Amino acid sequence: MPKSVVVVLEGAARGGVEAGTAGGVSVVHASGSGDDTLLAVTADAASQVTLVSADRALCQQAEDLGADVERPGWLIHLLDQ
């Protein structure tokens, strides 16, 4: 697994987990668009980012910011190891 993981939650999903960091996982609550928050986290990152999403437009925007992108199947496979 990467050194740090950031999960962005939007809408009703924010009610499921408090914002903060535990066990190397940071949870960020999007105040508006989850995509906008993901891109802001990517742009502000001090190290290389791998963004996981099935949204092609979001992936392209993240790549334009220098991020690596992967599809959800990649993450599922990684977690199954």
C-alpha angles and dihedrals in degrees: 000000000000120000092255136015126203120197118193116205125191137184118352092353088073089072092063100063133024118240113255143077130289131158094357093307120112118199116205122190112217110225090201131352115015090211092055090050092049090052092047091051089049093049093047096046117120093208139035114302129212109198117200115206143131090215106105095197092051091048091052092050091049091049089051086058091052099261126141111234132209135178123244092258089065091056093045090052091048092050092048092059 
